Amino acid sequence: MNRLIVIFATAAGIWLVQGGTALAQSSETQEDYTMALTGDSIITRRLSVYKEPGFLEMIELIRGADVAYTNIEMLFHDYESFPMNRSGGTYMRTDPEMAKELA
């Protein structure tokens, strides 16, 4: 099965759903898969510098899932354009290089 790893982070917690059932190419074939779901992601600094065993175990759990998903709360840009003066919320950004930390 092809892996689909989508951006991840830790903020509100991680839920790992194991043993789900997905229909494969044939409607008669079933295949197990795992999903890692995280909460809001606010990434402002590198994650790769952290070497604590618990953190590394969590990263392996997420990256080992067939599908991983997070709600990214950041914009990845270098201020190429001006922010809206009335955005209706906060204007959080991070360096585009931070996206590599999440994959």
N, C-alpha and C positions, 0 to 999 in steps of 0.2 A: 504494500500500500504506500502510495506517495505520501510523504509528510508535508503538512502545511503548517509552517511555524509563523505565526503572526506576532506582532509586537507584544511584549509583556512588561510588567512592572509590578511592584508591590506598593499598595497604598491602603486599600480597603480589605485585602485578604485574597486568598487563593482557594478555589474550589476545584478539586480534581474529580472528574466523573470517570469512573472506570467501568468497563464491562458493558458499555453501550452497544447497541446493535445497529449496524449500517448495512443497507442493501448494496451489494456489489453490482457489477455489470449485469449479471443474470438475476432475475427476480427470485430465483430459488436459492441463491447463495447469500449467506449472511456472514458478516465479518465483524469482529470486535474492534473497538477503537477507544482511545482515551482523549479527553479534552481537559485543558487547563484554562481556567477563567480567572482573571484578576479584576480588581476594581479600578478606580481612577488612577491614572499614571501621571505623575508630575515629576519629570526627569530634569534636574538642573545640574547634575554633575555625573561624572563617570561612575559606572557600577563595577567595572572590571578591576578596580583596585581593592575591592573587598574580598578577603580570603577566609572569613569565618566559616567553619564547617556547616553550621545551620543555613547560612546564606547560600553557600555553594550547593548544598543538598536541594534547596528550594529551586535554584536555577536549573539543576539537572532534572528535577521533577517537571518543570515547565517545558524545557527543551526536549525532554523525552516523550512528551505527549504527541499524539498524532495531529492534534489541532490545538493551538493556543490563541487566546484572544484577550485584549485589554482595551479599556476606554482611555485613549490618549487625551490628556487635558492640556497638552502643549502644542505650540506651533513650532515647526522646525524651519527657521529661516534666519537670514543675516540682515534683517531690516531693509530688504530690497525696496519696500514701499512703506508708506506712512500708515499707522493704525487709524482706524476710524475714530473720530472724536466722540462718537456715541455708539459704542459697540454693544451695549446692553449687558456687559459682563467684564471680566478681567482680561487683560491682554498679556498672557504669559507666553514667552518664547524661550527657545533654547537653541544652541548651536546645532546646525544640521548634522554634525559629526556624532551627536548623541544618539541618533537613530541607529547607528552601528552597534551601540552598547546594548540595544534591546533585542537584536536578532540572534 
